[in-house]
Amino acid sequence: MPLHALIFDVDGTLAETEELHREAFNQTFREFDLPWHWDQDRYRALLKITGGKERMLAHAASLGIDDFDPLPLHKRKTALYNEKLAQGAIVLRPGVEALIRKAKEKSLRLADRKSTRLNS
């Protein structure tokens, strides 16, 4: 059966993204004067929870805070993450660029799991 397309998962597959997410969360917490800091171990545990807003809610709940609105923080965290991304803070994992180049040479269509939109 011939291969027609490659579909990639999103965060973490093509590049290590979680550390940049963690840094953006921590910067957001500082900007909002929250006494929170997620070290790598805490963040790794929180990654079992899908979604940034949900992670913040779970963290707040673990501190006994039940009236926490994560939306403003999540918007800021996403903006910080996107700024760093645009500045080139994330590099592709080894071999990814060559794989994508080879796929394009073979006229394979490319998509990510999130959008499932195929690119020619």
Short mmCIF file of the C-alpha atoms (twelve columns), coordinates in Angstrom:
data_MODEL
# 
_entry.id   MODEL 
# 
loop_
_atom_site.group_PDB 
_atom_site.id 
_atom_site.type_symbol 
_atom_site.label_atom_id 
_atom_site.label_alt_id 
_atom_site.label_comp_id 
_atom_site.label_asym_id 
_atom_site.label_seq_id 
_atom_site.Cartn_x 
_atom_site.Cartn_y 
_atom_site.Cartn_z 
_atom_site.pdbx_PDB_model_num 
ATOM 1   C CA . MET A 1   0.000   0.000  0.000  1 
ATOM 2   C CA . PRO A 2   1.581   3.323  -1.015 1 
ATOM 3   C CA . LEU A 3   2.041   6.126  1.467  1 
ATOM 4   C CA . HIS A 4   0.051   9.272  0.580  1 
ATOM 5   C CA . ALA A 5   0.356   11.484 3.649  1 
ATOM 6   C CA . LEU A 6   2.072   12.002 6.999  1 
ATOM 7   C CA . ILE A 7   0.033   13.159 9.965  1 
ATOM 8   C CA . PHE A 8   1.994   14.458 12.930 1 
ATOM 9   C CA . ASP A 9   0.881   14.770 16.520 1 
ATOM 10  C CA . VAL A 10  1.121   18.324 17.790 1 
ATOM 11  C CA . ASP A 11  3.067   19.414 20.906 1 
ATOM 12  C CA . GLY A 12  6.242   17.537 21.551 1 
ATOM 13  C CA . THR A 13  6.402   15.430 18.399 1 
ATOM 14  C CA . LEU A 14  8.270   17.695 16.022 1 
ATOM 15  C CA . ALA A 15  10.020  19.749 18.704 1 
ATOM 16  C CA . GLU A 16  10.403  19.826 22.479 1 
ATOM 17  C CA . THR A 17  7.736   22.345 23.426 1 
ATOM 18  C CA . GLU A 18  6.801   21.558 27.010 1 
ATOM 19  C CA . GLU A 19  9.696   23.426 28.606 1 
ATOM 20  C CA . LEU A 20  8.700   26.586 26.769 1 
ATOM 21  C CA . HIS A 21  5.096   26.100 27.920 1 
ATOM 22  C CA . ARG A 22  6.322   25.691 31.514 1 
ATOM 23  C CA . GLU A 23  8.426   28.847 31.290 1 
ATOM 24  C CA . ALA A 24  5.465   30.785 29.862 1 
ATOM 25  C CA . PHE A 25  3.226   29.570 32.697 1 
ATOM 26  C CA . ASN A 26  5.788   30.665 35.290 1 
ATOM 27  C CA . GLN A 27  6.258   34.086 33.691 1 
ATOM 28  C CA . THR A 28  2.488   34.513 33.638 1 
ATOM 29  C CA . PHE A 29  2.247   33.605 37.320 1 
ATOM 30  C CA . ARG A 30  4.866   36.280 38.114 1 
ATOM 31  C CA . GLU A 31  3.064   38.883 35.999 1 
ATOM 32  C CA . PHE A 32  -0.213  38.148 37.794 1 
ATOM 33  C CA . ASP A 33  1.543   38.252 41.191 1 
ATOM 34  C CA . LEU A 34  0.691   34.639 41.943 1 
ATOM 35  C CA . PRO A 35  3.108   32.887 44.299 1 
ATOM 36  C CA . TRP A 36  3.152   29.844 42.015 1 
ATOM 37  C CA . HIS A 37  6.160   28.291 40.342 1 
ATOM 38  C CA . TRP A 38  6.012   25.012 38.482 1 
ATOM 39  C CA . ASP A 39  9.342   23.228 38.555 1 
ATOM 40  C CA . GLN A 40  9.931   20.422 36.078 1 
ATOM 41  C CA . ASP A 41  8.695   17.714 38.454 1 
ATOM 42  C CA . ARG A 42  5.466   19.545 39.264 1 
ATOM 43  C CA . TYR A 43  4.853   20.349 35.601 1 
ATOM 44  C CA . ARG A 44  5.514   16.746 34.592 1 
ATOM 45  C CA . ALA A 45  2.821   15.660 37.066 1 
ATOM 46  C CA . LEU A 46  0.429   18.315 35.755 1 
ATOM 47  C CA . LEU A 47  0.952   17.114 32.180 1 
ATOM 48  C CA . LYS A 48  -1.287  14.160 33.038 1 
ATOM 49  C CA . ILE A 49  -4.090  16.742 32.869 1 
ATOM 50  C CA . THR A 50  -4.995  17.769 29.332 1 
ATOM 51  C CA . GLY A 51  -5.152  21.519 28.700 1 
ATOM 52  C CA . GLY A 52  -3.441  24.520 30.222 1 
ATOM 53  C CA . LYS A 53  -6.566  25.992 31.803 1 
ATOM 54  C CA . GLU A 54  -7.375  22.611 33.293 1 
ATOM 55  C CA . ARG A 55  -3.837  22.306 34.691 1 
ATOM 56  C CA . MET A 56  -4.146  25.682 36.389 1 
ATOM 57  C CA . LEU A 57  -7.538  24.730 37.812 1 
ATOM 58  C CA . ALA A 58  -6.110  21.479 39.162 1 
ATOM 59  C CA . HIS A 59  -3.166  23.309 40.694 1 
ATOM 60  C CA . ALA A 60  -5.477  25.896 42.274 1 
ATOM 61  C CA . ALA A 61  -7.685  23.106 43.638 1 
ATOM 62  C CA . SER A 62  -4.628  21.387 45.126 1 
ATOM 63  C CA . LEU A 63  -4.018  24.622 47.047 1 
ATOM 64  C CA . GLY A 64  -7.643  24.779 48.251 1 
ATOM 65  C CA . ILE A 65  -8.610  27.539 45.815 1 
ATOM 66  C CA . ASP A 66  -11.999 26.774 44.275 1 
ATOM 67  C CA . ASP A 67  -12.996 30.137 42.765 1 
ATOM 68  C CA . PHE A 68  -10.092 30.495 40.356 1 
ATOM 69  C CA . ASP A 69  -10.624 31.805 36.797 1 
ATOM 70  C CA . PRO A 70  -7.784  30.527 34.586 1 
ATOM 71  C CA . LEU A 71  -8.899  32.265 31.384 1 
ATOM 72  C CA . PRO A 72  -7.005  35.591 31.718 1 
ATOM 73  C CA . LEU A 73  -3.850  33.753 32.749 1 
ATOM 74  C CA . HIS A 74  -4.179  31.240 29.962 1 
ATOM 75  C CA . LYS A 75  -4.578  33.994 27.372 1 
ATOM 76  C CA . ARG A 76  -1.414  35.691 28.623 1 
ATOM 77  C CA . LYS A 77  0.493   32.405 28.812 1 
ATOM 78  C CA . THR A 78  -0.463  31.615 25.211 1 
ATOM 79  C CA . ALA A 79  0.646   35.070 24.061 1 
ATOM 80  C CA . LEU A 80  4.016   34.651 25.805 1 
ATOM 81  C CA . TYR A 81  4.458   31.189 24.320 1 
ATOM 82  C CA . ASN A 82  3.630   32.436 20.821 1 
ATOM 83  C CA . GLU A 83  6.037   35.377 21.184 1 
ATOM 84  C CA . LYS A 84  8.878   33.017 22.128 1 
ATOM 85  C CA . LEU A 85  7.905   30.655 19.344 1 
ATOM 86  C CA . ALA A 86  8.040   33.489 16.794 1 
ATOM 87  C CA . GLN A 87  11.488  34.416 18.118 1 
ATOM 88  C CA . GLY A 88  12.765  30.929 17.310 1 
ATOM 89  C CA . ALA A 89  12.885  29.603 20.866 1 
ATOM 90  C CA . ILE A 90  11.984  26.100 19.695 1 
ATOM 91  C CA . VAL A 91  14.008  24.006 17.299 1 
ATOM 92  C CA . LEU A 92  12.954  20.859 15.518 1 
ATOM 93  C CA . ARG A 93  13.993  17.513 16.929 1 
ATOM 94  C CA . PRO A 94  16.878  15.808 15.133 1 
ATOM 95  C CA . GLY A 95  15.782  14.304 11.821 1 
ATOM 96  C CA . VAL A 96  12.426  16.077 11.608 1 
ATOM 97  C CA . GLU A 97  13.504  18.635 9.019  1 
ATOM 98  C CA . ALA A 98  15.011  15.902 6.822  1 
ATOM 99  C CA . LEU A 99  11.841  13.798 7.166  1 
ATOM 100 C CA . ILE A 100 9.616   16.702 6.107  1 
ATOM 101 C CA . ARG A 101 11.924  17.601 3.230  1 
ATOM 102 C CA . LYS A 102 11.916  13.969 2.018  1 
ATOM 103 C CA . ALA A 103 8.130   13.776 2.322  1 
ATOM 104 C CA . LYS A 104 7.758   16.907 0.192  1 
ATOM 105 C CA . GLU A 105 10.188  15.511 -2.389 1 
ATOM 106 C CA . LYS A 106 7.955   12.422 -2.587 1 
ATOM 107 C CA . SER A 107 4.858   14.662 -2.896 1 
ATOM 108 C CA . LEU A 108 3.372   13.346 0.328  1 
ATOM 109 C CA . ARG A 109 0.738   15.491 1.940  1 
ATOM 110 C CA . LEU A 110 1.474   16.751 5.467  1 
ATOM 111 C CA . ALA A 111 -0.938  17.449 8.313  1 
ATOM 112 C CA . ASP A 112 -0.978  17.833 12.044 1 
ATOM 113 C CA . ARG A 113 -3.350  15.859 14.236 1 
ATOM 114 C CA . LYS A 114 -4.930  18.994 15.653 1 
ATOM 115 C CA . SER A 115 -6.027  20.573 12.415 1 
ATOM 116 C CA . THR A 116 -6.068  17.452 10.242 1 
ATOM 117 C CA . ARG A 117 -5.761  19.882 7.371  1 
ATOM 118 C CA . LEU A 118 -3.524  18.388 4.740  1 
ATOM 119 C CA . ASN A 119 -0.921  20.621 3.144  1 
ATOM 120 C CA . SER A 120 0.482   19.894 -0.261 1 
# 
